[in-house]
Amino acid sequence: MQIYKNFKNFYIFACIFLACNESKNSEIQPDIITDPYPENEDSNLLDATEYENINIINDFPKSYGGNNEDFLESIFLTQDGGFLAVGDTKSYGTGDFDVMVLKLTASGDIQWQIVFGETNYDIIGDANPTSDGGYILTGTTKSLSADQHESAWVVKLDSMGNVEWKKVYRTGNNIGGKRILQEPATGKYFLVGKGPEPWLALLDSTGNIEWGKIYSGTGQDMVNSIILTSYGTIFLAGGSSSFFDDWRRAPMILKITSNGDLIWAKAYTFVSDFEVIAESTDGALLTGGIVDSLRCNCYKMWVMKLTQDGDIIWSYAFGESKLGGGNSSFEDMVTTSDGGCAVAGSTEGFGLENRDYWVIKLSSEGIPQWQYTFGGESIDEANAIKVTNTGGYIVGGYSYSFGEGDKDWWVLKLTNNGRLAVDCFQPSMTTSADNNPGQGWPDVKSGNIAIEEFAPTILDWTTLVVSSISCGVQIQCRGI
């Protein structure tokens, strides 16, 4: 069922910063700290007042969900030019949290929708397209254990959302599926898991484990992202407290062969976790997370560019520059054809109110080319960003401001310059740069990570309940 409402007070707030084209000191690489409020200039809040006799445009922005909590975790382009969106739901399904999958057209209409899970909590970790036009998903479940231990699961869907196979991986500890991607040459899958220590497994085309390895240090370690590079090596990115004697946490990268053997492990001294790692078009690595800034006493979005050997090319932080400014987060990043990247997260430092979506486009040198915030009067947080087939961006997350429930999925489509892709209530722009950026450069420390075999029990998830649903859809954009 589709529900269309006339949102009388839909706000979208945005700022854009065109960086000064200044030469960079080759010895001191400054953080770029963007200031959303130029001196002697009012904030740029665009109030979208009520319009009468307007035409409905059947396109993004749209919210999806029911009357309870719904979280979008990932969205990506499909072979037909549409999108697959996945996340967690309490509005539908049979248990506490279940996994919701929506197949969308290019304009955001629902083609098919399913929910799967059992009576306990089942959540998504990651999803990606496969070479046959289908989809591979992984996550965590408590539904199969009487003692409430968590297990990892993998589900393979065909292009229409039918389950082709489903597996659960169990040990005596709490483990879960964190990330999964297909190896293009063989059709096999690399599965990254969470647990007492991070682990990586190579699955065959039906989910059986060919090899599995645990990467353990002396402290607590976590892997949040994986890439298979054009050179055939694997990089895992996350966080660790294993590298320093005082057990402080630091962002960590592991470089691994395609057989799972460790080449090197490095940590970077800022207190954070890397959330995403990607390979840019020039063969370098791009990664990021958040960093605690003493300048504003807040968290900032942090992006780094590295060589394939883990050496730093540049390292910049972005966010509020005023003391006591609001926090910003880094959630997802996608590389762009010009060698740069687009980053999605959220910010309290600028925007309309509370937390808003924040999307920033960086050049290959890490210079901001544009940035916008999007949101309403409540909390709105972006979790995912991907490039569309037109060179724009699809951005997804969750919203308390829009939708019909407690929180709903909220999806925006942007042009290649960050504007909303339909004639909507477009945000205003300002040009600004902080000409007195802070300086910071993390130290790099190598460490020893032990490797042991990962050999879980594999079960066919025969009790998995898959059901079709009718998800509520609302359009928050009107053509004028």
C-alpha positions as CSV (number, residue, x, y, z in Angstrom):
1,M,0.0,0.0,0.0
2,Q,1.3,3.4,-0.9
3,I,0.5,6.4,1.3
4,Y,0.9,9.9,0.0
5,K,0.8,12.8,2.4
6,N,1.1,16.5,1.9
7,F,4.0,17.4,4.2
8,K,3.4,21.0,5.0
9,N,6.6,21.6,6.8
10,F,9.3,19.7,5.0
11,Y,12.7,21.2,5.5
12,I,15.9,20.6,3.7
13,F,18.9,22.4,4.8
14,A,22.2,22.4,3.0
15,C,25.6,24.1,2.9
16,I,28.2,23.9,0.1
17,F,31.8,24.7,0.5
18,L,34.1,25.4,-2.4
19,A,37.6,25.0,-1.1
20,C,40.3,27.6,-1.7
21,N,42.7,26.4,-4.3
22,E,45.8,26.9,-2.1
23,S,49.1,25.2,-2.4
24,K,49.7,22.5,0.2
25,N,52.8,22.4,2.4
26,S,54.6,19.2,1.6
27,E,55.9,18.7,5.1
28,I,52.8,19.6,7.2
29,Q,49.5,18.2,6.0
30,P,46.7,20.2,7.7
31,D,43.3,18.8,8.6
32,I,40.6,20.6,6.7
33,I,38.0,21.8,9.2
34,T,35.0,23.2,7.4
35,D,32.9,25.9,9.1
36,P,29.2,25.8,8.1
37,Y,28.4,29.3,9.4
38,P,30.6,32.1,7.8
39,E,31.1,35.1,10.0
40,N,28.5,37.8,9.7
41,E,26.2,35.5,7.7
42,D,22.9,34.0,8.7
43,S,22.4,30.2,8.6
44,N,20.8,29.1,5.3
45,L,17.6,27.5,6.4
46,L,15.1,27.0,3.6
47,D,11.5,26.8,4.9
48,A,9.4,24.9,2.4
49,T,6.0,26.5,2.9
50,E,2.7,25.0,1.9
51,Y,1.8,24.8,-1.8
52,E,-1.6,24.3,-3.3
53,N,-2.5,22.5,-6.5
54,I,0.8,20.9,-6.9
55,N,1.7,17.8,-9.0
56,I,3.0,14.7,-7.3
57,I,6.3,13.5,-8.6
58,N,6.7,9.8,-8.2
59,D,10.4,9.9,-7.3
60,F,12.7,10.3,-4.4
61,P,12.9,11.4,-1.5
62,K,10.9,8.6,-0.1
63,S,10.4,6.9,3.2
64,Y,9.6,3.2,3.7
65,G,8.4,1.4,6.7
66,G,5.6,0.6,9.2
67,N,4.5,1.8,12.6
68,N,7.5,0.6,14.5
69,E,11.3,0.9,14.2
70,D,12.9,0.4,10.7
71,F,16.6,0.9,10.0
72,L,18.1,1.0,6.5
73,E,21.7,-0.3,6.5
74,S,22.6,-0.7,2.8
75,I,21.4,0.3,-0.6
76,F,23.0,-0.4,-4.0
77,L,22.4,-0.3,-7.8
78,T,21.0,-3.4,-9.4
79,Q,21.5,-4.6,-13.0
80,D,18.2,-3.2,-14.2
81,G,19.0,0.3,-13.1
82,G,17.0,0.1,-9.9
83,F,18.1,-0.4,-6.3
84,L,18.1,-3.0,-3.6
85,A,17.7,-1.7,-0.1
86,V,18.2,-3.9,3.0
87,G,17.8,-3.2,6.7
88,D,16.2,-4.2,10.0
89,T,12.6,-4.0,10.9
90,K,10.3,-4.3,14.0
91,S,7.3,-3.3,11.9
92,Y,7.1,-6.5,10.0
93,G,8.1,-10.2,10.5
94,T,7.9,-12.7,13.2
95,G,10.4,-11.8,15.8
96,D,12.1,-8.9,17.7
97,F,14.1,-7.6,14.7
98,D,13.9,-9.2,11.3
99,V,15.6,-8.4,8.0
100,M,13.7,-6.4,5.4
101,V,14.6,-6.4,1.7
102,L,13.1,-4.0,-0.8
103,K,13.7,-4.1,-4.6
104,L,13.1,-0.6,-6.0
105,T,12.8,0.9,-9.4
106,A,15.0,3.8,-10.5
107,S,12.3,6.1,-9.2
108,G,11.8,4.3,-5.9
109,D,8.7,2.3,-6.5
110,I,8.6,-1.1,-4.8
111,Q,8.9,-4.0,-7.2
112,W,9.0,-6.7,-4.5
113,Q,9.5,-6.8,-0.8
114,I,10.3,-9.6,1.7
115,V,11.0,-10.0,5.3
116,F,12.9,-13.0,6.8
117,G,13.9,-14.1,10.3
118,E,12.5,-16.1,13.2
119,T,11.1,-15.5,16.6
120,N,14.2,-13.9,18.1
121,Y,16.5,-11.2,16.8
122,D,17.8,-11.4,13.3
123,I,19.7,-8.4,11.8
124,I,21.5,-7.5,8.6
125,G,25.2,-6.9,8.4
126,D,25.8,-6.5,4.7
127,A,24.4,-7.1,1.2
128,N,25.9,-7.0,-2.3
129,P,24.9,-7.9,-5.8
130,T,26.1,-11.1,-7.4
131,S,27.3,-11.9,-11.0
132,D,24.1,-13.8,-11.8
133,G,21.8,-10.8,-11.1
134,G,21.0,-12.0,-7.6
135,Y,22.0,-10.9,-4.1
136,I,24.1,-12.2,-1.2
137,L,23.3,-11.1,2.3
138,T,24.9,-11.7,5.7
139,G,24.1,-10.9,9.3
140,T,23.6,-12.1,12.9
141,T,20.9,-14.2,14.5
142,K,19.9,-15.3,18.0
143,S,17.0,-17.4,16.8
144,L,18.8,-20.7,16.6
145,S,20.3,-20.9,20.0
146,A,18.6,-21.8,23.3
147,D,21.4,-20.1,25.2
148,Q,21.0,-16.8,23.3
149,H,24.4,-17.1,21.6
150,E,24.7,-15.2,18.3
151,S,25.4,-17.0,15.1
152,A,26.4,-15.7,11.6
153,W,24.1,-16.3,8.6
154,V,24.3,-16.0,4.8
155,V,21.3,-16.0,2.5
156,K,21.5,-16.1,-1.3
157,L,18.6,-14.5,-3.2
158,D,17.8,-14.6,-6.9
159,S,16.9,-11.5,-8.8
160,M,13.2,-11.8,-7.7
161,G,14.0,-12.3,-4.0
162,N,13.5,-16.0,-3.9
163,V,15.9,-17.8,-1.5
164,E,18.4,-20.1,-3.3
165,W,20.3,-21.2,-0.3
166,K,20.7,-20.2,3.4
167,K,23.4,-21.2,5.9
168,V,24.1,-20.5,9.6
169,Y,27.6,-20.6,11.0
170,R,27.9,-21.4,14.7
171,T,30.7,-21.8,17.3
172,G,30.7,-21.8,21.1
173,N,31.1,-18.0,21.1
174,N,29.0,-15.1,19.9
175,I,29.8,-14.5,16.3
176,G,28.0,-12.7,13.5
177,G,28.2,-11.9,9.8
178,K,29.6,-8.4,9.2
179,R,30.6,-8.0,5.5
180,I,30.3,-10.2,2.4
181,L,31.4,-9.8,-1.2
182,Q,31.7,-12.0,-4.2
183,E,35.1,-12.8,-5.8
184,P,34.4,-12.0,-9.5
185,A,36.8,-14.5,-11.0
186,T,35.4,-17.6,-9.2
187,G,31.9,-16.7,-8.0
188,K,33.0,-17.5,-4.4
189,Y,32.4,-15.3,-1.4
190,F,34.6,-13.6,1.2
191,L,32.7,-13.5,4.5
192,V,33.9,-11.2,7.3
193,G,32.7,-11.9,10.8
194,K,32.6,-10.4,14.2
195,G,33.2,-12.3,17.4
196,P,35.8,-12.4,20.2
197,E,38.2,-11.8,17.3
198,P,37.6,-10.9,13.7
199,W,37.5,-13.7,11.2
200,L,37.5,-14.2,7.4
201,A,36.2,-17.2,5.5
202,L,36.1,-18.1,1.8
203,L,32.8,-19.7,0.9
204,D,32.1,-21.7,-2.2
205,S,29.1,-20.9,-4.4
206,T,26.7,-22.6,-2.1
207,G,28.0,-21.3,1.2
208,N,30.4,-24.1,2.3
209,I,33.6,-23.0,3.9
210,E,36.8,-23.7,1.9
211,W,39.0,-22.0,4.5
212,G,38.5,-19.8,7.5
213,K,41.0,-17.8,9.6
214,I,40.8,-15.8,12.8
215,Y,43.0,-12.7,13.2
216,S,43.6,-12.1,16.9
217,G,45.8,-9.6,18.8
218,T,46.3,-9.1,22.5
219,G,43.3,-6.8,22.9
220,Q,39.9,-6.3,21.5
221,D,39.8,-6.2,17.7
222,M,37.0,-5.5,15.2
223,V,36.8,-5.5,11.4
224,N,34.1,-3.3,9.8
225,S,35.0,-3.4,6.1
226,I,36.6,-5.5,3.3
227,I,37.9,-4.9,-0.2
228,L,39.4,-7.1,-2.8
229,T,41.7,-4.8,-4.8
230,S,42.7,-4.8,-8.4
231,Y,46.0,-6.3,-7.4
232,G,44.3,-9.4,-6.0
233,T,45.0,-8.6,-2.3
234,I,42.5,-8.2,0.5
235,F,42.3,-5.3,2.9
236,L,40.3,-5.5,6.2
237,A,39.7,-2.2,8.1
238,G,38.4,-1.7,11.6
239,G,39.7,-0.9,15.1
240,S,42.0,-2.5,17.7
241,S,43.4,-2.1,21.2
242,S,46.2,-4.6,20.5
243,F,48.8,-2.3,19.2
244,F,49.6,-0.1,22.2
245,D,50.8,-0.9,25.7
246,D,48.1,1.3,27.3
247,W,45.3,-0.6,25.5
248,R,44.0,2.5,23.8
249,R,41.9,1.9,20.7
250,A,43.1,2.8,17.3
251,P,42.0,2.4,13.7
252,M,43.5,-0.8,12.1
253,I,44.1,-2.1,8.6
254,L,45.2,-5.7,7.8
255,K,46.6,-6.5,4.4
256,I,46.0,-10.2,3.5
257,T,46.7,-12.5,0.5
258,S,43.8,-14.0,-1.4
259,N,44.5,-17.2,0.6
260,G,44.0,-15.4,3.9
261,D,47.7,-15.1,4.9
262,L,48.6,-11.9,6.7
263,I,51.0,-9.6,4.9
264,W,51.0,-6.7,7.5
265,A,48.9,-5.1,10.2
266,K,49.0,-1.4,11.0
267,A,47.3,0.9,13.4
268,Y,47.0,4.7,13.2
269,T,47.2,6.7,16.5
270,F,43.9,8.6,16.4
271,V,41.2,7.1,18.7
272,S,38.7,5.7,16.3
273,D,37.7,2.8,14.1
274,F,37.9,2.7,10.4
275,E,34.3,2.1,9.1
276,V,35.0,1.7,5.4
277,I,37.9,0.9,3.1
278,A,37.8,1.3,-0.7
279,E,40.2,1.4,-3.6
280,S,40.3,4.7,-5.6
281,T,40.7,4.8,-9.4
282,D,44.4,5.6,-9.0
283,G,45.0,2.4,-7.0
284,A,45.3,4.1,-3.6
285,L,43.2,3.2,-0.6
286,L,40.5,5.5,0.9
287,T,39.3,4.9,4.4
288,G,37.7,6.8,7.2
289,G,35.9,7.0,10.5
290,I,35.5,9.7,13.2
291,V,38.1,11.6,15.2
292,D,37.8,13.4,18.5
293,S,38.8,17.0,17.9
294,L,40.1,19.2,20.8
295,R,39.4,22.2,18.7
296,C,35.6,21.9,19.0
297,N,35.5,19.3,21.7
298,C,33.4,17.1,19.4
299,Y,33.7,14.3,16.9
300,K,34.5,15.0,13.3
301,M,34.3,13.0,10.1
302,W,37.8,11.8,9.2
303,V,39.0,10.6,5.8
304,M,42.5,9.3,4.9
305,K,44.2,8.3,1.6
306,L,46.9,5.6,1.9
307,T,49.2,3.8,-0.4
308,Q,48.8,0.0,-0.8
309,D,51.6,-0.3,1.8
310,G,49.6,1.6,4.3
311,D,51.6,4.9,4.1
312,I,49.6,8.1,4.5
313,I,49.1,10.3,1.5
314,W,46.7,12.7,3.2
315,S,44.6,12.8,6.3
316,Y,41.8,15.3,6.8
317,A,39.0,15.9,9.3
318,F,35.7,17.7,8.5
319,G,33.1,19.2,10.8
320,E,32.1,22.0,13.1
321,S,35.1,24.3,13.9
322,K,33.5,26.2,16.8
323,L,34.2,25.2,20.4
324,G,31.3,23.1,21.7
325,G,30.2,22.4,18.2
326,G,28.0,19.3,17.5
327,N,29.3,15.9,16.6
328,S,29.6,14.5,13.1
329,S,29.7,10.8,12.0
330,F,31.2,8.8,9.2
331,E,29.0,5.9,8.0
332,D,29.8,5.1,4.4
333,M,31.9,6.1,1.4
334,V,31.9,5.5,-2.3
335,T,34.8,6.1,-4.7
336,T,34.1,8.3,-7.8
337,S,35.5,8.2,-11.3
338,D,37.6,11.4,-10.8
339,G,39.7,9.6,-8.2
340,G,37.9,11.2,-5.3
341,C,35.1,10.0,-3.1
342,A,31.7,10.9,-1.6
343,V,31.1,10.3,2.1
344,A,27.8,10.0,3.9
345,G,27.2,10.4,7.6
346,S,25.3,12.7,9.9
347,T,26.0,15.9,11.8
348,E,24.7,17.9,14.8
349,G,27.0,20.8,14.1
350,F,25.0,22.3,11.3
351,G,21.7,21.5,9.6
352,L,18.2,22.1,10.6
353,E,17.9,20.6,14.0
354,N,19.1,17.5,15.9
355,R,21.0,15.2,13.5
356,D,20.8,15.5,9.7
357,Y,22.0,13.6,6.8
358,W,25.4,14.9,5.7
359,V,27.0,14.2,2.2
360,I,30.4,15.6,1.2
361,K,32.2,15.2,-2.1
362,L,36.0,15.2,-1.9
363,S,38.5,15.5,-4.8
364,S,41.4,13.1,-5.2
365,E,43.5,15.4,-3.0
366,G,40.9,15.4,-0.2
367,I,39.6,18.9,-1.0
368,P,35.8,19.4,-0.4
369,Q,34.1,20.1,-3.7
370,W,30.5,20.3,-2.3
371,Q,28.6,19.3,0.8
372,Y,25.0,19.3,1.8
373,T,22.9,18.4,4.8
374,F,19.3,17.1,4.5
375,G,16.8,16.6,7.3
376,G,13.7,17.6,9.2
377,E,12.9,18.7,12.7
378,S,14.0,15.4,14.3
379,I,16.8,12.9,14.0
380,D,17.9,11.8,10.5
381,E,21.0,9.6,10.0
382,A,22.5,8.5,6.7
383,N,24.0,5.0,6.7
384,A,24.7,4.2,3.0
385,I,25.8,5.9,-0.3
386,K,26.4,4.5,-3.7
387,V,26.9,6.0,-7.2
388,T,24.0,5.6,-9.6
389,N,24.2,4.7,-13.3
390,T,23.7,8.4,-14.2
391,G,26.8,9.5,-12.1
392,G,24.7,10.8,-9.2
393,Y,24.2,9.3,-5.8
394,I,21.6,7.2,-3.9
395,V,21.7,7.9,-0.1
396,G,19.8,5.9,2.5
397,G,19.4,5.8,6.2
398,Y,16.7,6.3,8.7
399,S,14.5,9.2,9.8
400,Y,12.4,10.2,12.8
401,S,11.3,13.3,10.8
402,F,9.5,11.6,7.9
403,G,7.5,8.4,7.5
404,E,4.6,6.8,9.3
405,G,6.3,5.1,12.3
406,D,8.8,5.5,15.1
407,K,11.6,5.6,12.5
408,D,11.5,4.7,8.9
409,W,13.9,4.2,6.0
410,W,14.6,7.5,4.2
411,V,16.1,7.4,0.7
412,L,17.4,10.4,-1.4
413,K,18.6,10.5,-5.0
414,L,21.1,13.2,-5.7
415,T,22.7,14.5,-8.9
416,N,26.4,14.5,-9.5
417,N,26.7,17.9,-7.8
418,G,24.8,16.8,-4.7
419,R,21.4,18.4,-5.5
420,L,18.2,16.5,-5.2
421,A,17.5,14.7,-8.4
422,V,13.9,16.1,-8.9
423,D,12.5,19.7,-8.9
424,C,11.9,19.7,-5.2
425,F,12.5,22.1,-2.4
426,Q,16.2,22.6,-3.3
427,P,18.6,23.8,-0.6
428,S,20.3,27.1,-0.7
429,M,24.1,27.4,-1.1
430,T,26.9,29.3,0.5
431,T,30.5,29.5,-0.3
432,S,32.8,29.3,2.7
433,A,36.2,28.0,3.8
434,D,37.9,27.9,7.2
435,N,41.2,29.6,6.4
436,N,42.8,28.6,9.7
437,P,42.6,24.8,9.7
438,G,43.8,22.7,12.5
439,Q,46.8,20.4,12.0
440,G,47.0,16.7,12.7
441,W,48.8,13.7,11.4
442,P,48.5,10.2,12.9
443,D,51.5,8.0,13.7
444,V,51.6,4.6,12.1
445,K,52.4,1.5,14.2
446,S,52.9,-2.0,13.0
447,G,51.8,-4.9,15.1
448,N,51.7,-8.7,15.4
449,I,48.4,-10.4,14.8
450,A,48.1,-14.2,15.3
451,I,46.3,-16.4,12.8
452,E,44.3,-19.5,13.8
453,E,41.8,-21.7,12.0
454,F,38.2,-20.7,11.9
455,A,36.0,-23.8,11.6
456,P,32.4,-23.3,12.7
457,T,29.5,-25.7,12.5
458,I,27.5,-25.1,9.3
459,L,23.7,-25.6,9.4
460,D,21.1,-25.2,6.7
461,W,18.7,-22.6,8.0
462,T,15.6,-24.8,7.5
463,T,13.4,-22.9,10.0
464,L,13.9,-19.5,8.3
465,V,10.6,-17.8,7.7
466,V,10.4,-15.7,4.5
467,S,7.2,-13.7,3.9
468,S,6.0,-11.0,1.5
469,I,4.9,-7.7,3.1
470,S,3.1,-4.5,2.1
471,C,5.5,-1.8,3.2
472,G,4.1,1.7,3.6
473,V,5.6,4.3,1.2
474,Q,5.5,8.1,1.5
475,I,6.8,10.7,-0.9
476,Q,8.3,13.7,0.8
477,C,8.9,15.7,-2.4
478,R,6.4,17.7,-4.5
479,G,7.0,19.2,-7.9
480,I,6.2,22.9,-8.0
